[in-house]
């Protein structure tokens, strides 16, 4: 795409319930901070059309990597907690389920990130999981998500959405 700002700009067409027009410019990020904002947009986009998030989660299960999206979503929920008591409780739960070595749904992060996150969770704040979440996002963004977009599962969703569009039903994106 072209550069009209700090993003790579890509036209996307489709019908989105939250947008008034049929053509949008997807501003794909050129930096880590912008990539995190982009994944938030993608997350919203997945929620904007039927079966999108469920299909991505199912796809990740077939690849034995659904812990990544589950961890990412747990981090999003974690950031919204206002009570310090609940923050500590949720931090411990996330650590035991996803971050600890030999956790039942251990995510694939490097030793330094794991240790830094462990130290940060000793006195948890809403940003304690940001670095680990960014690593998992990057893994999904560079690996799982592109494969999902090429998968039969995703193509089936797009085909259903296009068929519904032809019938005049509001659906998600047609790429």
C-alpha positions in Angstrom: 0.0 0.0 0.0 0.9 3.7 -0.1 2.0 5.8 2.9 -0.5 8.5 3.6 0.5 8.7 7.3 2.6 6.6 9.7 0.8 3.5 8.4 0.7 1.4 5.2 -2.7 2.2 3.8 -4.7 -0.6 2.3 -8.3 -0.2 0.9 -10.8 -2.7 2.3 -14.4 -3.1 1.1 -17.3 -4.6 2.9 -20.2 -3.8 5.2 -19.4 -3.1 8.8 -22.1 -2.3 11.3 -20.0 0.3 13.0 -18.9 2.1 9.9 -21.2 4.2 7.5 -19.4 3.5 4.2 -18.5 0.5 2.1 -14.8 1.3 1.5 -12.3 1.9 4.3 -8.6 2.5 4.4 -6.9 0.0 6.7 -3.9 1.8 8.2 -1.5 -1.1 8.7 1.1 -0.2 11.3 4.9 0.4 10.7 5.9 0.3 14.4 5.2 -1.9 17.4 3.0 0.7 19.1 0.9 1.1 16.0 0.8 -2.7 15.6 -0.8 -3.1 19.0 -3.4 -0.6 18.0 -3.9 -2.5 14.7 -4.4 -5.8 16.4 -7.1 -4.0 18.6 -8.7 -3.0 15.3 -8.4 -6.5 13.9 -9.9 -7.8 17.2 -12.9 -5.4 16.7 -13.2 -6.4 13.1 -13.3 -10.1 14.0 -16.2 -9.3 16.4 -17.9 -7.3 13.6 -18.8 -10.3 11.5 -20.5 -13.6 12.3 -18.3 -16.4 13.6 -15.0 -14.5 13.1 -13.5 -14.7 16.5 -14.9 -18.2 17.1 -13.3 -19.3 13.8 -9.9 -17.8 14.7 -10.0 -19.6 18.0 -11.0 -22.9 16.4 -8.3 -22.4 13.8 -5.7 -21.9 16.6 -7.0 -25.1 18.4 -6.3 -27.0 15.2 -2.7 -25.6 15.3 -2.4 -26.4 19.1 -1.8 -22.7 19.8 -5.2 -21.5 21.1 -3.5 -20.5 24.3 -2.2 -17.5 22.5 -5.5 -15.9 21.8 -6.8 -17.0 25.2 -3.9 -15.3 26.9 -4.3 -12.2 24.8 -8.0 -12.0 25.7 -7.2 -12.6 29.4 -4.7 -9.7 29.3 -7.4 -7.4 27.7 -9.7 -8.4 30.6 -6.9 -7.9 33.1 -6.3 -4.3 32.0 -9.9 -3.4 32.7 -9.8 -4.4 36.4 -10.0 -1.4 38.8 -9.8 -3.2 42.1 -6.3 -3.9 43.3 -7.5 -7.1 45.1 -9.0 -8.4 41.9 -6.0 -7.3 40.0 -3.7 -9.5 42.2 -6.1 -12.4 42.0 -6.4 -12.2 38.1 -2.6 -11.7 37.8 -2.0 -14.9 39.8 -4.5 -16.8 37.7 -3.0 -15.7 34.4 0.5 -16.4 35.6 -0.3 -19.9 36.7 -2.4 -20.7 33.6 -0.2 -19.2 30.9 3.2 -17.8 32.0 4.7 -20.1 34.6 7.1 -22.8 33.3 5.0 -25.9 32.8 1.8 -23.9 33.1 -1.2 -26.0 31.7 -1.5 -23.5 28.8 2.0 -22.2 28.7 2.6 -19.5 26.1 5.8 -19.3 24.1 7.8 -16.4 25.4 11.5 -16.0 26.0 13.2 -16.4 29.4 13.8 -12.7 29.8 10.2 -11.7 29.1 8.9 -14.5 31.4 11.2 -13.4 34.3 10.4 -9.7 33.8 6.7 -10.4 33.7 7.0 -12.6 36.9 8.8 -9.7 38.7 6.2 -7.2 37.4 3.4 -9.4 38.7 4.9 -9.4 42.2 3.3 -6.0 42.6 0.8 -6.0 39.7 -0.4 -3.0 37.8 -2.7 -2.9 34.8 0.4 -2.8 32.5 2.2 -5.7 34.1 1.4 -8.1 31.3 1.9 -5.7 28.4 5.3 -7.0 27.3 4.3 -10.6 27.3 1.0 -9.7 25.6 3.0 -7.8 22.9 5.2 -10.9 22.3 2.2 -13.1 21.9 0.5 -10.6 19.6 3.6 -10.5 17.5 3.7 -14.3 17.3 0.0 -14.4 16.2 0.4 -11.4 13.8 3.4 -12.8 12.0 2.5 -16.5 12.1 -1.0 -17.7 13.1 -3.1 -14.8 11.7 -1.7 -14.9 8.1 -2.2 -18.7 8.1 -5.7 -18.2 9.3 -6.4 -15.7 6.5 -5.2 -18.4 4.0 -7.2 -21.2 5.6 -10.2 -22.9 4.3 -12.0 -22.0 7.5 -11.6 -18.3 6.8 -12.4 -18.6 3.1 -15.6 -20.3 4.1 -16.5 -17.4 6.4 -15.7 -14.9 3.6 -17.8 -16.9 1.1 -20.8 -17.0 3.5 -20.4 -13.2 4.1 -20.3 -12.6 0.3 -23.4 -14.7 -0.2 -25.2 -12.8 2.6 -24.1 -9.5 1.0 -25.7 -10.6 -2.3 -28.9 -11.3 -0.4 -28.7 -7.8 1.2 -27.9 -9.0 4.7 -25.4 -6.9 6.8 -22.2 -8.9 7.3 -18.5 -8.5 7.8 -15.7 -7.7 5.4 -15.3 -8.9 1.9 -11.6 -8.9 1.1 
